[in-house]
Amino acid sequence: MKNKIKRHTLIEIIEHWSIALSGIVLLFTGLGCLPLYKRYYITEIPGFGWTSDFYNVTMVHYIASVVFVAGVIFHIFYHGLRKDFGLLPKKGDLSKSIKVIAAMIGIGKEPPSDKYLPEQRIAYVGIGLIILILTVTGIIKILKNLQWIVLSPTMESINTLIHTLTGFLFMFAFIVHVGTVLLFKSNWPLLKSMFTGWIDEEYVKRRHSIWYEKIKMH
């Protein structure tokens, strides 16, 4: 495409949205498992009557978790085998992140960036850790239903508490992630590229100059 640069492949787009959409379903059904929806009349909304049945909510939660975990595992192996480590944090990312965020609200100048912004790399590791804890505690919650696996009431309660609290952390991180993309106009081209795979060359040259130089070298 003329004056466009390929930012994401079709595989990466599918990978991203499978994790994102299944993550939204997990958050929704996770809250439904507490339960909250009868108390706040969510079950009365047309199309949401199924949320009143704990079994239905749990089954949808399990199905979404399979898609979510499969997406995460694919992400790890796909990018690991390709040695695509652009989202891993680099030295100085914290201070650069502060400058980037300040620049978004009109304070100072944004430092040159690689393919991914420094705050994106920091968020990647943070969310990755949250997902790891959610996955491990979620698997334990499923395995405890097997007859040959017995957990003490204390261990089961601790695991459930960690899973629930980490779920809220995931929800907070998700809201912040979406919020920073939608609220700041400078990030809109990045969102668009998650649908199309392409991004304007001028945008890359201006905001991702380090990445742009690497592209031109090849």
N, CA, C and O of each residue as an XYZ file, in Angstrom:
872
protein
N       0.837     -1.204      0.000
C       0.000      0.000      0.000
C       0.872      1.254      0.000
O       1.880      1.324      0.702
N       0.465      2.246     -0.803
C       1.251      3.464     -0.934
C       1.228      4.284      0.354
O       0.176      4.494      0.957
N       2.417      4.743      0.764
C       2.580      5.565      1.964
C       2.082      4.874      3.230
O       1.690      5.533      4.193
N       2.101      3.536      3.219
C       1.691      2.761      4.389
C       2.805      1.793      4.764
O       3.580      1.361      3.911
N       2.876      1.461      6.037
C       3.864      0.504      6.522
C       3.133     -0.613      7.252
O       2.227     -0.361      8.046
N       3.530     -1.833      6.978
C       2.909     -2.990      7.620
C       3.348     -3.068      9.076
O       4.535     -3.198      9.374
N       2.374     -2.987      9.980
C       2.694     -3.028     11.408
C       2.348     -4.390     12.024
O       3.059     -4.890     12.895
N       1.245     -4.975     11.556
C       0.822     -6.265     12.095
C       0.406     -7.204     10.961
O      -0.222     -6.786      9.988
N       0.769     -8.475     11.109
C       0.336     -9.484     10.147
C      -1.080     -9.926     10.510
O      -1.573     -9.626     11.597
N      -1.728    -10.643      9.588
C      -3.077    -11.146      9.847
C      -3.077    -12.077     11.052
O      -4.010    -12.051     11.855
N      -2.049    -12.892     11.185
C      -1.946    -13.813     12.327
C      -1.905    -13.027     13.630
O      -2.558    -13.401     14.604
N      -1.139    -11.937     13.652
C      -1.021    -11.123     14.865
C      -2.347    -10.435     15.200
O      -2.693    -10.285     16.372
N      -3.080    -10.021     14.177
C      -4.372     -9.376     14.400
C      -5.367    -10.372     14.993
O      -6.069    -10.058     15.954
N      -5.423    -11.575     14.413
C      -6.320    -12.607     14.931
C      -5.934    -12.983     16.361
O      -6.790    -13.147     17.230
N      -4.639    -13.112     16.578
C      -4.109    -13.442     17.906
C      -4.529    -12.389     18.926
O      -4.993    -12.721     20.016
N      -4.362    -11.114     18.563
C      -4.688    -10.017     19.467
C      -6.170     -9.994     19.824
O      -6.529     -9.891     20.997
N      -7.030    -10.091     18.808
C      -8.463     -9.967     19.059
C      -9.053    -11.214     19.703
O     -10.055    -11.119     20.412
N      -8.459    -12.373     19.476
C      -8.944    -13.579     20.156
C      -8.689    -13.471     21.660
O      -9.523    -13.872     22.472
N      -7.525    -12.923     22.020
C      -7.206    -12.729     23.433
C      -8.056    -11.611     24.026
O      -8.577    -11.739     25.134
N      -8.192    -10.511     23.278
C      -8.948     -9.361     23.775
C     -10.423     -9.693     23.977
O     -10.985     -9.404     25.033
N     -11.053    -10.299     22.969
C     -12.483    -10.586     23.047
C     -12.789    -11.676     24.076
O     -13.761    -11.565     24.824
N     -11.972    -12.721     24.116
C     -12.183    -13.761     25.128
C     -11.909    -13.194     26.521
O     -12.523    -13.620     27.499
N     -10.979    -12.226     26.611
C     -10.703    -11.573     27.890
C     -11.908    -10.777     28.377
O     -12.204    -10.767     29.572
N     -12.606    -10.108     27.455
C     -13.811     -9.357     27.815
C     -14.891    -10.315     28.326
O     -15.558    -10.036     29.323
N     -15.054    -11.447     27.632
C     -16.046    -12.444     28.057
C     -15.681    -12.997     29.433
O     -16.557    -13.216     30.269
N     -14.390    -13.221     29.665
C     -13.934    -13.722     30.969
C     -14.235    -12.725     32.084
O     -14.659    -13.115     33.172
N     -14.018    -11.450     31.816
C     -14.323    -10.419     32.811
C     -15.822    -10.395     33.107
O     -16.238    -10.345     34.264
N     -16.620    -10.431     32.046
C     -18.075    -10.372     32.213
C     -18.607    -11.581     32.982
O     -19.375    -11.431     33.933
N     -18.198    -12.773     32.569
C     -18.677    -13.981     33.233
C     -18.050    -14.157     34.614
O     -18.652    -14.743     35.513
N     -16.825    -13.637     34.766
C     -16.181    -13.700     36.078
C     -16.959    -12.901     37.106
O     -17.148    -13.351     38.237
N     -17.410    -11.716     36.716
C     -18.246    -10.908     37.607
C     -19.581    -11.600     37.854
O     -20.153    -11.502     38.940
N     -20.074    -12.306     36.822
C     -21.336    -13.020     36.956
C     -21.243    -14.193     37.908
O     -22.245    -14.597     38.497
N     -20.047    -14.746     38.067
C     -19.842    -15.875     38.984
C     -19.801    -15.437     40.443
O     -19.860    -16.285     41.334
N     -19.703    -14.150     40.711
C     -19.533    -13.697     42.098
C     -20.715    -13.981     43.034
O     -20.414    -14.414     44.146
N     -21.975    -13.808     42.763
C     -22.641    -13.252     41.577
C     -23.041    -11.787     41.838
O     -23.219    -11.375     42.984
N     -23.173    -11.031     40.772
C     -23.549     -9.625     40.896
C     -24.785     -9.255     40.081
O     -25.496     -8.301     40.397
N     -25.022    -10.030     39.030
C     -25.996     -9.589     38.033
C     -27.443     -9.622     38.519
O     -28.238     -8.779     38.103
N     -27.809    -10.564     39.382
C     -29.174    -10.556     39.921
C     -29.370     -9.362     40.840
O     -30.425     -8.728     40.857
N     -28.326     -9.073     41.602
C     -28.414     -7.982     42.575
C     -28.594     -6.632     41.897
O     -29.304     -5.763     42.404
N     -27.953     -6.462     40.759
C     -28.020     -5.182     40.055
C     -28.900     -5.238     38.798
O     -28.801     -4.384     37.917
N     -29.758     -6.260     38.738
C     -30.795     -6.382     37.704
C     -30.242     -6.471     36.272
O     -30.931     -6.132     35.310
N     -29.006     -6.925     36.149
C     -28.446     -7.140     34.810
C     -29.217     -8.253     34.111
O     -29.382     -8.244     32.891
N     -29.686     -9.214     34.909
C     -30.407    -10.358     34.351
C     -31.744     -9.943     33.728
O     -32.324    -10.694     32.944
N     -32.232     -8.748     34.077
C     -33.504     -8.269     33.538
C     -33.349     -7.611     32.167
O     -34.336     -7.376     31.470
N     -32.102     -7.313     31.784
C     -31.860     -6.682     30.485
C     -32.096     -7.705     29.388
O     -31.606     -8.831     29.481
N     -32.848     -7.333     28.334
C     -33.104     -8.270     27.234
C     -31.809     -8.852     26.661
O     -30.884     -8.118     26.314
N     -31.763    -10.178     26.570
C     -30.580    -10.843     26.042
C     -29.598    -11.287     27.112
O     -28.646    -12.010     26.820
N     -29.823    -10.859     28.357
C     -28.893    -11.199     29.439
C     -29.534    -12.103     30.487
O     -28.995    -12.284     31.579
N     -30.693    -12.668     30.141
C     -31.373    -13.547     31.079
C     -30.548    -14.763     31.454
O     -30.671    -15.289     32.560
N     -29.692    -15.216     30.517
C     -28.857    -16.403     30.773
C     -27.878    -16.203     31.925
O     -27.382    -17.172     32.499
N     -27.597    -14.931     32.266
C     -26.632    -14.658     33.341
C     -27.203    -14.965     34.720
O     -26.479    -14.923     35.715
N     -28.486    -15.271     34.785
C     -29.085    -15.615     36.083
C     -28.795    -17.067     36.464
O     -28.961    -17.458     37.619
N     -28.359    -17.865     35.477
C     -28.056    -19.276     35.719
C     -26.555    -19.446     35.922
O     -25.776    -19.238     34.992
N     -26.149    -19.819     37.116
C     -24.731    -19.948     37.456
C     -24.029    -20.960     36.556
O     -22.874    -20.764     36.177
N     -24.726    -22.039     36.216
C     -24.135    -23.066     35.357
C     -23.805    -22.495     33.980
O     -22.721    -22.735     33.448
N     -24.738    -21.740     33.405
C     -24.515    -21.135     32.087
C     -23.336    -20.174     32.112
O     -22.479    -20.196     31.229
N     -23.306    -19.335     33.133
C     -22.230    -18.350     33.268
C     -20.883    -19.050     33.406
O     -19.898    -18.644     32.789
N     -20.846    -20.100     34.216
C     -19.609    -20.845     34.434
C     -19.129    -21.524     33.152
O     -17.937    -21.500     32.846
N     -20.054    -22.129     32.401
C     -19.676    -22.807     31.164
C     -19.122    -21.826     30.128
O     -18.137    -22.126     29.454
N     -19.754    -20.654     30.002
C     -19.255    -19.638     29.069
C     -17.873    -19.170     29.523
O     -16.990    -18.920     28.702
N     -17.698    -19.055     30.837
C     -16.406    -18.650     31.403
C     -15.331    -19.669     31.040
O     -14.220    -19.295     30.662
N     -15.657    -20.949     31.154
C     -14.700    -22.015     30.833
C     -14.341    -21.996     29.344
O     -13.172    -22.116     28.978
N     -15.354    -21.845     28.497
C     -15.118    -21.828     27.043
C     -14.222    -20.647     26.659
O     -13.288    -20.790     25.871
N     -14.527    -19.477     27.234
C     -13.717    -18.281     26.952
C     -12.296    -18.461     27.458
O     -11.346    -17.977     26.843
N     -12.149    -19.159     28.583
C     -10.808    -19.366     29.152
C      -9.965    -20.255     28.240
O      -8.752    -20.065     28.144
N     -10.596    -21.227     27.565
C      -9.874    -22.096     26.635
C      -9.333    -21.268     25.466
O      -8.176    -21.413     25.070
N     -10.192    -20.395     24.919
C      -9.771    -19.524     23.810
C      -8.662    -18.586     24.275
O      -7.674    -18.382     23.570
N      -8.834    -18.017     25.465
C      -7.881    -17.057     26.016
C      -6.513    -17.700     26.233
O      -5.495    -17.168     25.791
N      -6.495    -18.837     26.909
C      -5.229    -19.515     27.205
C      -4.564    -19.996     25.922
O      -3.343    -19.917     25.786
N      -5.365    -20.498     24.976
C      -4.813    -20.942     23.689
C      -4.159    -19.772     22.965
O      -3.093    -19.919     22.368
N      -4.812    -18.594     23.021
C      -4.259    -17.403     22.385
C      -2.954    -16.974     23.024
O      -2.009    -16.587     22.336
N      -2.907    -17.046     24.348
C      -1.697    -16.661     25.079
C      -0.550    -17.617     24.774
O       0.576    -17.183     24.536
N      -0.837    -18.929     24.781
C       0.195    -19.927     24.484
C       0.712    -19.745     23.058
O       1.916    -19.804     22.812
N      -0.217    -19.524     22.121
C       0.186    -19.291     20.733
C       1.082    -18.060     20.640
O       2.093    -18.071     19.937
N       0.705    -16.998     21.352
C       1.479    -15.754     21.350
C       2.916    -16.009     21.815
O       3.871    -15.535     21.200
N       3.052    -16.754     22.893
C       4.380    -17.017     23.461
C       5.244    -17.807     22.482
O       6.394    -17.448     22.230
N       4.682    -18.885     21.932
C       5.467    -19.744     21.039
C       5.702    -19.086     19.681
O       6.798    -19.178     19.128
N       4.683    -18.429     19.147
C       4.801    -17.806     17.830
C       5.886    -16.736     17.824
O       6.764    -16.735     16.961
N       5.819    -15.822     18.795
C       6.803    -14.741     18.840
C       8.152    -15.227     19.364
O       9.197    -14.684     19.005
N       8.121    -16.251     20.214
C       9.371    -16.809     20.715
C      10.168    -17.474     19.607
O      11.375    -17.261     19.490
N       9.493    -18.281     18.789
C      10.166    -18.961     17.690
C      10.657    -17.978     16.630
O      11.678    -18.210     15.982
N       9.928    -16.884     16.460
C      10.321    -15.859     15.485
C      11.353    -14.884     16.060
O      11.866    -14.011     15.360
N      11.643    -15.061     17.361
C      12.561    -14.166     18.084
C      12.110    -12.706     17.957
O      12.907    -11.790     17.756
N      10.811    -12.544     18.083
C      10.199    -11.225     17.997
C       9.963    -10.720     19.423
O       8.905    -10.952     20.007
N      10.962    -10.029     19.969
C      10.919     -9.614     21.367
C      10.774     -8.095     21.522
O      11.232     -7.515     22.507
N      10.135     -7.465     20.539
C      10.010     -6.009     20.547
C       9.209     -5.448     21.695
O       9.351     -4.274     22.035
N       8.355     -6.282     22.308
C       7.513     -5.805     23.411
C       8.151     -5.994     24.779
O       7.572     -5.600     25.791
N       9.333     -6.590     24.822
C      10.011     -6.750     26.110
C      10.630     -5.417     26.540
O      11.178     -4.698     25.704
N      10.552     -5.080     27.824
C      11.069     -3.793     28.326
C      12.555     -3.587     28.039
O      13.337     -4.536     27.968
N      12.912     -2.324     27.876
C      14.294     -1.946     27.646
C      14.729     -0.949     28.724
O      13.901     -0.353     29.412
N      16.021     -0.789     28.850
C      16.562      0.146     29.832
C      16.067      1.561     29.534
O      16.122      2.023     28.394
N      15.588      2.232     30.566
C      15.120      3.604     30.414
C      13.653      3.735     30.041
O      13.159      4.847     29.850
N      12.940      2.597     29.934
C      11.535      2.651     29.533
C      10.656      3.435     30.514
O       9.723      4.126     30.106
N      10.960      3.320     31.795
C      10.126      3.997     32.800
C      10.185      5.511     32.638
O       9.148      6.173     32.597
N      11.391      6.060     32.547
C      11.531      7.506     32.405
C      10.991      7.986     31.065
O      10.407      9.066     30.977
N      11.185      7.184     30.022
C      10.662      7.548     28.704
C       9.137      7.502     28.690
O       8.488      8.306     28.022
N       8.580      6.558     29.428
C       7.121      6.439     29.497
C       6.507      7.692     30.090
O       5.477      8.180     29.624
N       7.154      8.206     31.124
C       6.666      9.428     31.767
C       6.679     10.590     30.768
O       5.748     11.395     30.725
N       7.740     10.663     29.973
C       7.847     11.724     28.975
C       6.791     11.583     27.886
O       6.224     12.573     27.424
N       6.529     10.325     27.475
C       5.527     10.083     26.434
C       4.142     10.471     26.932
O       3.384     11.133     26.222
N       3.814     10.061     28.147
C       2.507     10.381     28.726
C       2.354     11.882     28.914
O       1.287     12.442     28.665
N       3.442     12.539     29.360
C       3.410     13.993     29.535
C       3.188     14.683     28.194
O       2.435     15.653     28.104
N       3.843     14.180     27.158
C       3.698     14.764     25.818
C       2.269     14.615     25.301
O       1.779     15.475     24.570
N       1.606     13.532     25.677
C       0.224     13.293     25.247
C      -0.732     14.362     25.772
O      -1.743     14.676     25.143
N      -0.395     14.909     26.930
C      -1.255     15.945     27.509
C      -0.662     17.346     27.294
O      -1.078     18.318     27.925
N       0.309     17.416     26.397
C       0.842     18.719     26.007
C       2.009     19.237     26.805
O       2.326     20.425     26.739
N       2.661     18.367     27.564
C       3.809     18.784     28.371
C       5.087     18.176     27.795
O       5.256     16.957     27.826
N       5.973     18.995     27.278
C       7.242     18.514     26.756
C       7.121     17.827     25.410
O       6.065     17.824     24.778
N       8.231     17.248     24.992
C       8.319     16.598     23.693
C       8.489     15.095     23.865
O       9.215     14.644     24.751
N       7.825     14.330     23.025
C       7.894     12.878     23.104
C       9.233     12.371     22.583
O       9.668     12.779     21.506
N       9.894     11.485     23.332
C      11.192     10.951     22.867
C      10.993     10.002     21.690
O       9.901      9.459     21.519
N      12.022      9.793     20.878
C      11.928      8.861     19.745
C      11.587      7.459     20.241
O      12.076      7.027     21.285
N      10.754      6.758     19.494
C      10.330      5.426     19.908
C      10.610      4.384     18.840
O      10.742      4.690     17.655
N      10.697      3.136     19.301
C      10.835      1.997     18.402
C       9.436      1.603     17.927
O       8.518      2.422     17.973
N       9.265      0.386     17.481
C       7.952     -0.055     16.986
C       6.894      0.068     18.071
O       5.749      0.422     17.794
N       7.279     -0.224     19.301
C       6.357     -0.116     20.428
C       6.809      0.992     21.365
O       8.005      1.187     21.585
N       5.846      1.712     21.912
C       6.143      2.792     22.844
C       6.647      2.200     24.162
O       6.302      1.067     24.496
N       7.458      2.951     24.916
C       8.012      2.404     26.167
C       6.950      1.973     27.168
O       7.126      0.968     27.857
N       5.831      2.729     27.263
C       4.781      2.337     28.210
C       4.057      1.078     27.756
O       3.504      0.343     28.575
N       4.061      0.832     26.443
C       3.466     -0.402     25.939
C       4.286     -1.609     26.383
O       3.731     -2.655     26.720
N       5.595     -1.460     26.380
C       6.465     -2.566     26.799
C       6.328     -2.837     28.298
O       6.329     -3.991     28.728
N       6.211     -1.780     29.084
C       6.036     -1.963     30.528
C       4.683     -2.612     30.817
O       4.583     -3.531     31.629
N       3.638     -2.117     30.136
C       2.293     -2.674     30.327
C       2.239     -4.132     29.902
O       1.525     -4.932     30.507
N       2.982     -4.477     28.874
C       3.014     -5.847     28.347
C       3.461     -6.831     29.430
O       2.845     -7.880     29.620
N       4.529     -6.482     30.130
C       5.042     -7.356     31.183
C       4.086     -7.395     32.366
O       3.847     -8.454     32.945
N       3.536     -6.227     32.725
C       2.603     -6.161     33.847
C       1.364     -7.001     33.601
O       0.960     -7.792     34.453
N       0.761     -6.825     32.430
C      -0.436     -7.593     32.091
C      -0.091     -9.070     31.926
O      -0.885     -9.944     32.272
N       1.099     -9.337     31.395
C       1.535    -10.720     31.235
C       1.627    -11.446     32.568
O       1.248    -12.612     32.675
N       2.132    -10.752     33.584
C       2.234    -11.342     34.928
C       0.844    -11.601     35.509
O       0.596    -12.639     36.123
N      -0.051    -10.646     35.306
C      -1.428    -10.798     35.782
C      -2.083    -12.007     35.106
O      -2.742    -12.812     35.764
N      -1.897    -12.127     33.798
C      -2.475    -13.239     33.046
C      -1.907    -14.573     33.539
O      -2.639    -15.557     33.641
N      -0.620    -14.609     33.841
C       0.015    -15.831     34.334
C      -0.639    -16.287     35.638
O      -0.964    -17.463     35.801
N      -0.829    -15.341     36.567
C      -1.441    -15.674     37.863
C      -2.891    -16.111     37.667
O      -3.344    -17.077     38.282
N      -3.619    -15.391     36.803
C      -5.013    -15.751     36.518
C      -5.107    -17.162     35.945
O      -5.982    -17.941     36.322
N      -4.196    -17.478     35.030
C      -4.222    -18.784     34.373
C      -3.933    -19.907     35.357
O      -4.638    -20.916     35.376
N      -2.904    -19.738     36.170
C      -2.519    -20.777     37.140
C      -3.626    -20.992     38.166
O      -4.010    -22.130     38.439
N      -4.139    -19.907     38.732
C      -5.199    -20.040     39.742
C      -6.492    -20.565     39.109
O      -7.248    -21.297     39.748
N      -6.740    -20.189     37.849
C      -7.927    -20.683     37.154
C      -7.850    -22.180     36.910
O      -8.841    -22.892     37.072
N      -6.668    -22.661     36.520
C      -6.474    -24.095     36.297
C      -6.672    -24.860     37.610
O      -7.275    -25.933     37.630
N      -6.160    -24.298     38.695
C      -6.328    -24.938     40.011
C      -7.805    -25.021     40.378
O      -8.253    -26.022     40.936
N      -8.567    -23.961     40.062
C     -10.001    -23.956     40.352
C     -10.731    -25.041     39.563
O     -11.711    -25.607     40.048
N     -10.262    -25.331     38.356
C     -10.879    -26.389     37.540
C     -10.454    -27.766     38.051
O     -11.283    -28.665     38.189
N      -9.163    -27.925     38.329
C      -8.639    -29.218     38.756
C      -9.215    -29.672     40.098
O      -9.329    -30.870     40.356
N      -9.574    -28.722     40.941
C     -10.104    -29.094     42.265
C     -11.446    -29.826     42.163
O     -11.894    -30.460     43.118
N     -12.085    -29.728     40.977
C     -13.358    -30.428     40.781
C     -13.159    -31.914     40.483
O     -14.117    -32.687     40.504
N     -11.916    -32.312     40.207
C     -11.618    -33.714     39.960
C     -11.557    -34.473     41.281
O     -11.040    -33.956     42.271
N     -12.075    -35.677     41.299
C     -12.166    -36.450     42.537
C     -10.797    -36.764     43.129
O     -10.645    -36.828     44.349
N      -9.810    -36.959     42.272
C      -8.506    -37.385     42.775
C      -7.597    -36.218     43.168
O      -6.445    -36.422     43.552
N      -8.125    -34.990     43.070
C      -7.372    -33.816     43.534
C      -8.140    -33.169     44.687
O      -9.273    -32.717     44.526
N      -7.502    -33.138     45.835
C      -8.158    -32.602     47.024
C      -7.358    -31.421     47.569
O      -6.165    -31.537     47.852
N      -8.037    -30.288     47.709
C      -7.428    -29.103     48.312
C      -8.095    -28.839     49.653
O      -9.299    -29.043     49.814
N      -7.310    -28.392     50.594
C      -7.894    -28.037     51.889
C      -8.773    -26.802     51.704
O      -8.528    -26.017     50.787
N      -9.774    -26.608     52.537
C     -10.643    -25.430     52.435
C      -9.860    -24.116     52.456
O     -10.218    -23.149     51.783
N      -8.781    -24.105     53.246
C      -7.958    -22.886     53.327
C      -7.258    -22.608     52.007
O      -7.274    -21.478     51.519
N      -6.643    -23.633     51.426
C      -5.946    -23.469     50.154
C      -6.915    -23.079     49.045
O      -6.603    -22.247     48.194
N      -8.092    -23.693     49.070
C      -9.101    -23.388     48.055
C      -9.562    -21.937     48.169
O      -9.742    -21.253     47.161
N      -9.750    -21.476     49.402
C     -10.178    -20.095     49.632
C      -9.110    -19.098     49.206
O      -9.415    -18.064     48.611
N      -7.850    -19.417     49.518
C      -6.745    -18.536     49.149
C      -6.624    -18.445     47.630
O      -6.440    -17.363     47.073
N      -6.731    -19.597     46.971
C      -6.631    -19.631     45.505
C      -7.761    -18.825     44.862
O      -7.538    -18.075     43.911
N      -8.974    -18.987     45.392
C     -10.123    -18.248     44.860
C      -9.949    -16.753     45.079
O     -10.272    -15.951     44.203
N      -9.438    -16.378     46.249
C      -9.217    -14.965     46.564
C      -8.189    -14.352     45.616
O      -8.392    -13.255     45.095
N      -7.084    -15.070     45.396
C      -6.036    -14.575     44.496
C      -6.586    -14.443     43.073
O      -6.312    -13.461     42.384
N      -7.361    -15.436     42.644
C      -7.948    -15.421     41.301
C      -8.891    -14.226     41.139
O      -8.870    -13.539     40.117
N      -9.715    -13.991     42.158
C     -10.681    -12.881     42.099
C      -9.983    -11.528     42.104
O     -10.307    -10.656     41.298
N      -9.023    -11.350     43.010
C      -8.312    -10.075     43.101
C      -7.503     -9.801     41.832
O      -7.454     -8.669     41.349
N      -6.873    -10.847     41.299
C      -6.106    -10.687     40.062
C      -7.035    -10.384     38.897
O      -6.667     -9.665     37.968
N      -8.246    -10.938     38.953
C      -9.248    -10.631     37.938
C      -9.590     -9.151     37.918
O      -9.740     -8.553     36.852
N      -9.714     -8.565     39.105
C      -9.985     -7.128     39.190
C      -8.787     -6.310     38.696
O      -8.958     -5.255     38.086
N      -7.580     -6.804     38.963
C      -6.384     -6.139     38.446
C      -6.369     -6.177     36.923
O      -6.013     -5.200     36.265
N      -6.760     -7.321     36.379
C      -6.828     -7.475     34.924
C      -7.856     -6.512     34.339
O      -7.619     -5.904     33.295
N      -8.991     -6.375     35.009
C     -10.027     -5.463     34.544
C      -9.526     -4.017     34.572
O      -9.778     -3.249     33.644
N      -8.819     -3.656     35.637
C      -8.263     -2.302     35.749
C      -7.246     -2.050     34.643
O      -7.265     -1.003     33.996
N      -6.347     -3.032     34.429
C      -5.320     -2.895     33.393
C      -5.961     -2.801     32.009
O      -5.498     -2.053     31.147
N      -7.026     -3.568     31.810
C      -7.737     -3.552     30.527
C      -8.369     -2.188     30.269
O      -8.281     -1.653     29.163
N      -9.004     -1.632     31.292
C      -9.640     -0.315     31.173
C      -8.606      0.762     30.881
O      -8.834      1.636     30.045
N      -7.462      0.700     31.571
C      -6.383      1.676     31.351
C      -5.850      1.543     29.929
O      -5.622      2.543     29.248
N      -5.653      0.309     29.486
C      -5.136      0.050     28.137
C      -6.064      0.632     27.076
O      -5.624      1.351     26.180
N      -7.350      0.313     27.188
C      -8.326      0.812     26.217
C      -8.461      2.329     26.325
O      -8.580      3.027     25.317
N      -8.439      2.827     27.554
C      -8.594      4.268     27.786
C      -7.485      5.091     27.162
O      -7.740      6.136     26.565
N      -6.246      4.618     27.300
C      -5.118      5.377     26.737
C      -5.150      5.394     25.215
O      -4.666      6.332     24.581
N      -5.730      4.339     24.637
C      -5.837      4.292     23.177
C      -6.951      5.206     22.676
O      -6.778      5.920     21.688
N      -8.097      5.182     23.361
C      -9.259      5.945     22.906
C      -9.196      7.430     23.269
O      -9.665      8.276     22.507
N      -8.622      7.743     24.422
C      -8.644      9.126     24.903
C      -7.604     10.021     24.228
O      -7.810     11.227     24.092
N      -6.493      9.426     23.809
C      -5.427     10.229     23.228
C      -5.390     10.049     21.711
O      -5.173      8.951     21.199
N      -5.610     11.158     21.013
C      -5.700     11.128     19.554
C      -4.424     10.589     18.912
O      -4.467      9.970     17.849
N      -3.295     10.832     19.566
C      -2.014     10.387     19.010
C      -1.927      8.864     18.928
O      -1.097      8.322     18.198
N      -2.797      8.170     19.690
C      -2.778      6.698     19.681
C      -3.785      6.083     18.716
O      -3.765      4.872     18.500
N      -4.658      6.891     18.137
C      -5.700      6.358     17.262
C      -5.148      5.570     16.071
O      -5.702      4.525     15.729
N      -4.064      6.045     15.425
C      -3.517      5.253     14.309
C      -3.072      3.852     14.744
O      -3.127      2.907     13.957
N      -2.628      3.725     16.011
C      -2.212      2.426     16.523
C      -3.413      1.489     16.630
O      -3.318      0.299     16.329
N      -4.550      2.049     17.066
C      -5.776      1.254     17.158
C      -6.231      0.810     15.770
O      -6.606     -0.345     15.568
N      -6.192      1.728     14.832
C      -6.607      1.412     13.461
C      -5.760      0.293     12.877
O      -6.260     -0.560     12.144
N      -4.468      0.303     13.208
C      -3.574     -0.724     12.667
C      -3.891     -2.106     13.218
O      -3.524     -3.113     12.612
N      -4.572     -2.164     14.366
C      -4.955     -3.453     14.931
C      -6.127     -4.075     14.175
O      -6.466     -5.237     14.400
N      -6.744     -3.307     13.281
C      -7.809     -3.831     12.431
C      -7.314     -4.071     11.007
O      -7.652     -5.069     10.371
N      -6.502     -3.127     10.526
C      -6.061     -3.187      9.131
C      -4.675     -3.802      8.956
O      -4.373     -4.371      7.907
N      -3.836     -3.686      9.980
C      -2.459     -4.172      9.895
C      -1.488     -3.133      9.375
O      -0.272     -3.317      9.442
N      -2.039     -2.013      8.845
C      -1.204     -0.983      8.231
C      -1.249      0.322      9.025
O      -2.199      0.595      9.758
N      -0.189      1.119      8.857
C      -0.108      2.410      9.544
C       0.566      3.419      8.611
O       1.422      3.047      7.809
N       0.185      4.680      8.712
C       0.723      5.711      7.822
C       2.230      5.870      8.005
O       2.735      5.890      9.127
N       2.930      5.980      6.893
C       4.381      6.128      6.930
C       4.790      7.401      7.654
O       5.756      7.393      8.417
N       4.072      8.491      7.430
C       4.403      9.767      8.075
C       4.274      9.671      9.587
O       5.052     10.267     10.330
N       3.279      8.912     10.029
C       3.079      8.711     11.469
C       4.260      7.951     12.064
O       4.765      8.305     13.130
N       4.691      6.916     11.372
C       5.831      6.122     11.834
C       7.092      6.977     11.865
O       7.861      6.930     12.825
N       7.296      7.755     10.809
C       8.481      8.611     10.721
C       8.518      9.619     11.870
O       9.581      9.928     12.408
N       7.335     10.128     12.236
C       7.259     11.167     13.270
C       7.321     10.591     14.681
O       8.011     11.131     15.545
N       6.592      9.484     14.918
C       6.454      8.990     16.293
C       7.294      7.760     16.598
O       7.637      7.514     17.754
N       7.625      6.991     15.576
C       8.397      5.766     15.766
C       9.661      5.831     14.904
O       9.937      4.938     14.102
N      10.403      6.895     15.093
C      11.563      7.153     14.234
C      12.630      6.064     14.316
O      13.291      5.771     13.320
N      12.803      5.464     15.494
C      13.801      4.396     15.647
C      13.405      3.193     14.800
O      14.241      2.600     14.118
N      12.126      2.837     14.850
C      11.612      1.733     14.038
C      11.699      2.074     12.546
O      12.034      1.226     11.720
N      11.393      3.316     12.225
C      11.413      3.759     10.824
C      12.821      3.628     10.230
O      12.985      3.202      9.087
N      13.807      3.991     11.006
C      15.196      3.883     10.535
C      15.576      2.415     10.298
O      16.284      2.091      9.344
N      15.095      1.538     11.180
C      15.385      0.102     11.014
C      14.746     -0.423      9.725
O      15.346     -1.210      8.994
N      13.513      0.031      9.462
C      12.795     -0.415      8.263
C      13.542      0.029      7.013
O      13.709     -0.743      6.068
N      13.987      1.270      7.018
C      14.673      1.822      5.843
C      16.024      1.151      5.616
O      16.500      1.074      4.484
N      16.633      0.673      6.679
C      17.926     -0.009      6.564
C      17.760     -1.343      5.839
O      18.690     -1.832      5.198
N      16.564     -1.924      5.948
C      16.315     -3.207      5.288
C      15.648     -2.997      3.936
O      15.360     -3.965      3.233
